[in-house]
């Protein structure tokens, strides 16, 4: 078994109102960043785990997202990185 | 009738729910600790409001994996009545007992205020003592009460009459201005497809005494008592 560090992004699904993202977008516009479009505010999780391979670590992260870390009704997730810890 | 009131770390409306059963209905109520697997023979389960597990990750996300929730889900699958209020509603959605999800209020604020609700269905064990279209006053107290669901799910629950309460103005219209949290279609409460699980963000257990400003929640509890007495008698 090898230790891996998993990075997981969870963001509100596109099409669902994200009032935090809207507030950030409005603030950026008022600062002069007129080019900024859609902003969504989510969560970033870093998990240390053990797995037989990077692929196995990624698969376990996917199951964790499906079961707990993300709400399948409202959120999308992305396993951003799987690195040896 | 015996009501089991589930207590999670962070529940804070458990005593109000207890009093609703013990005092308003004069029935037996017991607390069910989240680490136990025992509903103590309850024939009604109440998932009370609060901030179970500090709302960590998402409201209700951790609570749904509590040992007691396995029993609550099994109880609901057998047709047992479950009243899920506020954080309880969030937990019931996370547990898959109810469709949809509850998101951060659209104004990003915690809202504590009395609201008007229109009763949309009386064909449930929770609402038989109301009248269709009746407008009741019940308080809300939440930061994450914006009901959302996929368009097909929304169409299904609307079509099946599963929307039980909607936020309305004083004249009973589900106007945008009467929607405190941005819920789709002003939805404040829904029942499961089987009708035995009610999830609602407003607090009927805080609307039982004129001293507290409203008695709009009384009929919900007396409806439940009627339903359970009928069940017991049949």
Contacts between the chains, C-beta under 8 A, distances in Angstrom:
chain1	res1	chain2	res2	distance
A	12	B	103	7.8
A	16	B	103	7.2
A	16	B	148	6.2
A	17	B	103	7.8
A	17	B	106	6.3
A	17	B	146	7.8
A	17	B	182	6.6
A	19	B	104	6.2
A	19	B	105	7.6
A	19	B	106	5.1
A	19	B	107	7.1
A	19	B	108	5.2
A	19	B	182	7.5
A	20	B	104	6.9
A	20	B	108	6.6
A	23	B	108	6.7
A	43	B	57	7.9
A	68	B	57	7.3
A	68	B	61	6.5
A	68	B	65	7.5
A	69	B	57	7.2
A	71	B	58	5.9
A	71	B	61	7.3
A	71	B	94	7.3
A	71	B	101	5.5
A	73	B	93	7.7
A	73	B	100	6.3
A	73	B	101	4.1
A	73	B	148	7.1
A	73	B	149	6.8
A	73	B	150	7.0
A	74	B	101	4.8
A	74	B	103	6.1
A	74	B	148	6.2
